[in-house]
Amino acid sequence: MPKPVISRYGVPSLGSAAGLGAVPCRGLAWAFGDEGRRVGSTEMRPAAGADAADLRGNVSDGTGMILLGACAGWALLTAAAHDGRPEGMLLAVLAVTAGHAVGRVSGALLPVAAPCAGAVAALVLAVALPGLSSGPWYAAPLGHTGGTAALLTLATGCACCAARAAPVPAPRLGLWALAAGIVLTGAVLGSVAGCAASAAVLLCSLAAGSVARRGLALLGLAVAAALVAGTTWALAAGVLPDGLAGVLEGRLTVHRVGLWQDALRMAGRNRGLGVGPDRFGELSPTASQITPSDGKPHSAPLQLAAEQGVVGVVLLAAPFCWVLHALWRTPRSTPVALSAGAALTALAALASVGNALSFTPVTAGAGLLAGWATARPWARDGAETQL
């Protein structure tokens, strides 16, 4: 039996009594509270790091809910000022909020099955409702594909997130095949925008496995979304070079560009509160010349600028930036975060040049995808350090 080691205080060491020499007994660390942390118990450090991560996550969640509440509140305020109709905006906020909540819960319980089911559901909706658009014939290049393209994009993002989260090669391969099938479905349906956006999401997800720092990649996605929105704004303002403007106008149709120009004029005259939610169709000369018309400018940033002023545009961009920040801080793997980020960025691009956000399944699907990608798994083992 080894001799007990006498500490400098003249008493036998606890570790020596257990036959462990002078090493402190780790099994007693829990009994000393803060003292256990002070003596350097390794069991306490992961718990402290987990608590800090939970605190940051709670702050981020609270910030997101405040932003969504501000979107609803500002819609009500501008509607009261100009006798507008805020129901559409309120429904979109409700759909995003509910989708995010369901995604967070189901993503924590079923990180692979939940997004896989979402991908199949979005694909079925896109195929079963090929006319998912509120736009008339002039909006065909991105109007017929406004809702359809958005659903295909979200379906691809869900399938890629599920593939990246799958721990077994066989299901992972099947999910990659599903994502590729969604891209081909877009081509079969004639949705050029949906096929292109889905292919871009799939390629980004495949490349995400080699990305070491997700922050830079997410910043690049934010810049891409800003470039699309800025190009839309520049085309409506007539500041693009004639050659480029002619190509874009020919692809997007003269009628759509005319709607954008009407929205920009309204935004210039009513920078503060806009003209009121859902009043663009009443005040747009271009919209009144087209029958039937959905009364929308087919561009989310320009619609918010016209109907809710500068603050409305800020409140449109703020939740998107919040989602990207949440993806940066999520405990899920970098490929999962970047796959979801690519899909949501593609959706933002479609919303900048079309009416994708006019459909409740799309806004709910966006909330679901964001929730699945930011869900905190119950087991923290193997959690990845965020860079």
QUIZIGI-V881782 format. One record per residue. N is the residue number from 1. RES is the residue in one small letter. NEAR is the number of other C-alpha atoms within 8 Angstrom. D_LAST is the distance of its C-alpha to the last C-alpha in Angstrom with 2 decimals. Layout:
# QUIZIGI-V881782
n | res | near | d_last
N | RES | NEAR | D_LAST
N | RES | NEAR | D_LAST
This chain:
# QUIZIGI-V881782
n | res | near | d_last
1 | m | 2 | 49.86
2 | p | 5 | 47.66
3 | k | 5 | 48.74
4 | p | 9 | 46.82
5 | v | 9 | 44.73
6 | i | 9 | 45.86
7 | s | 8 | 43.25
8 | r | 5 | 43.95
9 | y | 5 | 45.26
10 | g | 6 | 47.96
11 | v | 7 | 46.81
12 | p | 10 | 45.65
13 | s | 12 | 41.90
14 | l | 9 | 40.62
15 | g | 12 | 38.84
16 | s | 15 | 42.08
17 | a | 10 | 43.95
18 | a | 7 | 41.73
19 | g | 7 | 42.21
20 | l | 9 | 38.69
21 | g | 10 | 39.78
22 | a | 9 | 38.16
23 | v | 7 | 34.75
24 | p | 7 | 34.24
25 | c | 9 | 34.61
26 | r | 6 | 31.22
27 | g | 5 | 33.08
28 | l | 7 | 34.28
29 | a | 12 | 30.90
30 | w | 7 | 30.92
31 | a | 6 | 34.32
32 | f | 8 | 33.37
33 | g | 8 | 30.78
34 | d | 6 | 29.20
35 | e | 7 | 31.21
36 | g | 13 | 29.52
37 | r | 11 | 26.16
38 | r | 7 | 27.88
39 | v | 6 | 29.28
40 | g | 6 | 25.91
41 | s | 11 | 26.11
42 | t | 6 | 23.14
43 | e | 7 | 23.78
44 | m | 9 | 23.01
45 | r | 9 | 19.48
46 | p | 8 | 17.84
47 | a | 8 | 19.99
48 | a | 8 | 18.93
49 | g | 8 | 15.20
50 | a | 8 | 16.24
51 | d | 8 | 18.39
52 | a | 8 | 15.78
53 | a | 8 | 13.57
54 | d | 8 | 16.91
55 | l | 8 | 17.77
56 | r | 8 | 14.77
57 | g | 11 | 15.54
58 | n | 8 | 19.17
59 | v | 8 | 18.70
60 | s | 10 | 16.86
61 | d | 8 | 19.68
62 | g | 8 | 22.27
63 | t | 9 | 21.10
64 | g | 11 | 21.36
65 | m | 9 | 24.80
66 | i | 8 | 25.94
67 | l | 11 | 25.06
68 | l | 11 | 26.91
69 | g | 8 | 29.76
70 | a | 9 | 29.94
71 | c | 12 | 30.29
72 | a | 11 | 33.18
73 | g | 8 | 34.73
74 | w | 10 | 34.73
75 | a | 14 | 36.33
76 | l | 9 | 39.03
77 | l | 8 | 39.62
78 | t | 16 | 40.05
79 | a | 13 | 42.20
80 | a | 8 | 44.45
81 | a | 9 | 44.85
82 | h | 8 | 45.95
83 | d | 7 | 47.23
84 | g | 13 | 44.35
85 | r | 10 | 43.28
86 | p | 11 | 39.80
87 | e | 6 | 40.06
88 | g | 9 | 37.97
89 | m | 10 | 35.03
90 | l | 10 | 35.41
91 | l | 9 | 35.50
92 | a | 13 | 32.30
93 | v | 11 | 30.49
94 | l | 8 | 32.04
95 | a | 12 | 31.06
96 | v | 14 | 27.36
97 | t | 12 | 27.39
98 | a | 10 | 29.33
99 | g | 14 | 27.31
100 | h | 16 | 24.02
101 | a | 11 | 25.69
102 | v | 10 | 27.18
103 | g | 16 | 23.97
104 | r | 14 | 22.10
105 | v | 10 | 25.00
106 | s | 11 | 25.81
107 | g | 17 | 22.23
108 | a | 12 | 21.93
109 | l | 8 | 25.31
110 | l | 8 | 25.33
111 | p | 13 | 21.90
112 | v | 12 | 23.74
113 | a | 8 | 27.22
114 | a | 13 | 26.42
115 | p | 15 | 24.59
116 | c | 12 | 27.15
117 | a | 8 | 29.94
118 | g | 11 | 28.46
119 | a | 14 | 28.39
120 | v | 9 | 32.01
121 | a | 9 | 33.10
122 | a | 13 | 31.72
123 | l | 12 | 33.33
124 | v | 8 | 36.61
125 | l | 9 | 36.64
126 | a | 14 | 36.08
127 | v | 8 | 38.90
128 | a | 6 | 41.25
129 | l | 8 | 41.01
130 | p | 9 | 41.13
131 | g | 6 | 42.51
132 | l | 11 | 39.60
133 | s | 11 | 40.04
134 | s | 7 | 41.90
135 | g | 11 | 42.56
136 | p | 11 | 45.87
137 | w | 5 | 46.67
138 | y | 10 | 45.39
139 | a | 12 | 41.83
140 | a | 10 | 42.07
141 | p | 11 | 39.43
142 | l | 11 | 36.68
143 | g | 16 | 38.76
144 | h | 16 | 39.87
145 | t | 16 | 36.38
146 | g | 15 | 34.84
147 | g | 17 | 34.59
148 | t | 16 | 34.88
149 | a | 17 | 32.12
150 | a | 14 | 29.76
151 | l | 15 | 30.63
152 | l | 17 | 30.21
153 | t | 15 | 26.77
154 | l | 17 | 25.68
155 | a | 16 | 27.42
156 | t | 17 | 25.55
157 | g | 18 | 22.17
158 | c | 14 | 23.31
159 | a | 15 | 24.61
160 | c | 15 | 21.47
161 | c | 16 | 19.37
162 | a | 17 | 22.11
163 | a | 13 | 22.20
164 | r | 9 | 18.53
165 | a | 10 | 19.03
166 | a | 10 | 22.37
167 | p | 5 | 22.54
168 | v | 6 | 25.88
169 | p | 7 | 26.57
170 | a | 6 | 29.70
171 | p | 9 | 28.37
172 | r | 13 | 25.33
173 | l | 9 | 27.83
174 | g | 8 | 29.93
175 | l | 13 | 27.15
176 | w | 11 | 26.29
177 | a | 8 | 30.04
178 | l | 9 | 30.07
179 | a | 14 | 27.47
180 | a | 11 | 29.57
181 | g | 8 | 32.66
182 | i | 13 | 31.38
183 | v | 15 | 30.96
184 | l | 9 | 34.53
185 | t | 9 | 35.74
186 | g | 15 | 34.74
187 | a | 11 | 36.90
188 | v | 7 | 39.75
189 | l | 8 | 39.71
190 | g | 6 | 39.91
191 | s | 13 | 36.69
192 | v | 10 | 35.50
193 | a | 11 | 32.66
194 | g | 16 | 31.64
195 | c | 15 | 31.83
196 | a | 9 | 29.84
197 | a | 11 | 27.08
198 | s | 16 | 26.90
199 | a | 10 | 26.84
200 | a | 10 | 23.97
201 | v | 15 | 21.92
202 | l | 14 | 22.95
203 | l | 8 | 22.06
204 | c | 11 | 18.55
205 | s | 14 | 18.07
206 | l | 7 | 19.56
207 | a | 8 | 17.31
208 | a | 11 | 14.08
209 | g | 8 | 14.52
210 | s | 5 | 13.86
211 | v | 10 | 10.65
212 | a | 6 | 7.84
213 | r | 8 | 5.28
214 | r | 13 | 6.43
215 | g | 8 | 6.43
216 | l | 7 | 9.02
217 | a | 10 | 10.81
218 | l | 12 | 11.30
219 | l | 8 | 12.50
220 | g | 8 | 14.84
221 | l | 11 | 16.14
222 | a | 11 | 16.95
223 | v | 8 | 18.77
224 | a | 9 | 20.65
225 | a | 12 | 21.88
226 | a | 8 | 22.94
227 | l | 8 | 24.81
228 | v | 10 | 26.76
229 | a | 12 | 27.71
230 | g | 8 | 28.64
231 | t | 8 | 30.76
232 | t | 10 | 32.55
233 | w | 11 | 33.30
234 | a | 10 | 34.49
235 | l | 11 | 36.74
236 | a | 11 | 38.30
237 | a | 8 | 38.90
238 | g | 7 | 40.46
239 | v | 6 | 38.47
240 | l | 8 | 37.32
241 | p | 6 | 39.44
242 | d | 6 | 42.48
243 | g | 6 | 41.66
244 | l | 8 | 38.16
245 | a | 11 | 39.46
246 | g | 8 | 42.32
247 | v | 8 | 40.19
248 | l | 8 | 37.88
249 | e | 10 | 40.89
250 | g | 8 | 42.69
251 | r | 7 | 39.84
252 | l | 11 | 39.17
253 | t | 10 | 42.90
254 | v | 8 | 44.81
255 | h | 8 | 45.05
256 | r | 12 | 41.32
257 | v | 12 | 40.95
258 | g | 10 | 43.93
259 | l | 14 | 42.25
260 | w | 14 | 39.21
261 | q | 10 | 41.60
262 | d | 11 | 43.37
263 | a | 15 | 40.15
264 | l | 14 | 39.22
265 | r | 9 | 42.71
266 | m | 12 | 42.50
267 | a | 15 | 39.18
268 | g | 8 | 40.79
269 | r | 6 | 43.75
270 | n | 11 | 41.94
271 | r | 11 | 38.68
272 | g | 8 | 38.74
273 | l | 13 | 39.45
274 | g | 15 | 39.97
275 | v | 15 | 42.98
276 | g | 17 | 41.95
277 | p | 14 | 40.10
278 | d | 12 | 41.76
279 | r | 12 | 44.34
280 | f | 16 | 43.24
281 | g | 12 | 45.76
282 | e | 8 | 48.61
283 | l | 6 | 48.01
284 | s | 11 | 46.88
285 | p | 7 | 49.82
286 | t | 10 | 48.07
287 | a | 12 | 47.30
288 | s | 10 | 50.93
289 | q | 6 | 52.23
290 | i | 7 | 50.51
291 | t | 6 | 51.90
292 | p | 5 | 50.22
293 | s | 11 | 47.22
294 | d | 8 | 44.28
295 | g | 10 | 44.14
296 | k | 13 | 40.52
297 | p | 13 | 39.24
298 | h | 14 | 36.87
299 | s | 13 | 33.83
300 | a | 13 | 31.76
301 | p | 10 | 30.77
302 | l | 15 | 34.38
303 | q | 14 | 35.82
304 | l | 13 | 33.89
305 | a | 17 | 34.82
306 | a | 19 | 38.45
307 | e | 18 | 38.79
308 | q | 19 | 36.53
309 | g | 16 | 36.08
310 | v | 13 | 33.14
311 | v | 10 | 31.75
312 | g | 14 | 31.80
313 | v | 13 | 29.62
314 | v | 8 | 27.08
315 | l | 11 | 27.17
316 | l | 11 | 26.64
317 | a | 8 | 23.50
318 | a | 9 | 22.03
319 | p | 11 | 21.60
320 | f | 8 | 19.95
321 | c | 9 | 17.36
322 | w | 11 | 17.03
323 | v | 10 | 16.50
324 | l | 11 | 13.69
325 | h | 8 | 12.01
326 | a | 11 | 12.92
327 | l | 12 | 11.46
328 | w | 12 | 7.99
329 | r | 8 | 8.67
330 | t | 14 | 10.83
331 | p | 12 | 11.25
332 | r | 13 | 12.50
333 | s | 10 | 11.26
334 | t | 11 | 9.42
335 | p | 12 | 13.01
336 | v | 15 | 14.48
337 | a | 16 | 12.29
338 | l | 15 | 12.91
339 | s | 16 | 16.51
340 | a | 14 | 17.17
341 | g | 12 | 15.67
342 | a | 14 | 17.93
343 | a | 14 | 20.88
344 | l | 10 | 20.59
345 | t | 12 | 20.29
346 | a | 13 | 23.35
347 | l | 12 | 25.08
348 | a | 9 | 24.48
349 | a | 11 | 26.02
350 | l | 14 | 28.95
351 | a | 14 | 29.44
352 | s | 15 | 29.69
353 | v | 12 | 32.59
354 | g | 12 | 34.10
355 | n | 17 | 34.85
356 | a | 13 | 32.19
357 | l | 11 | 31.41
358 | s | 9 | 35.13
359 | f | 8 | 35.03
360 | t | 10 | 34.20
361 | p | 7 | 33.01
362 | v | 14 | 30.37
363 | t | 12 | 29.04
364 | a | 15 | 29.20
365 | g | 14 | 27.44
366 | a | 13 | 24.58
367 | g | 16 | 24.22
368 | l | 15 | 24.48
369 | l | 15 | 21.77
370 | a | 12 | 19.33
371 | g | 16 | 20.46
372 | w | 16 | 20.13
373 | a | 14 | 16.55
374 | t | 13 | 15.52
375 | a | 14 | 17.99
376 | r | 10 | 17.15
377 | p | 11 | 18.81
378 | w | 6 | 21.54
379 | a | 4 | 20.55
380 | r | 6 | 17.37
381 | d | 4 | 17.93
382 | g | 4 | 15.32
383 | a | 8 | 12.60
384 | e | 7 | 9.23
385 | t | 5 | 6.50
386 | q | 9 | 3.79
387 | l | 7 | 0.00
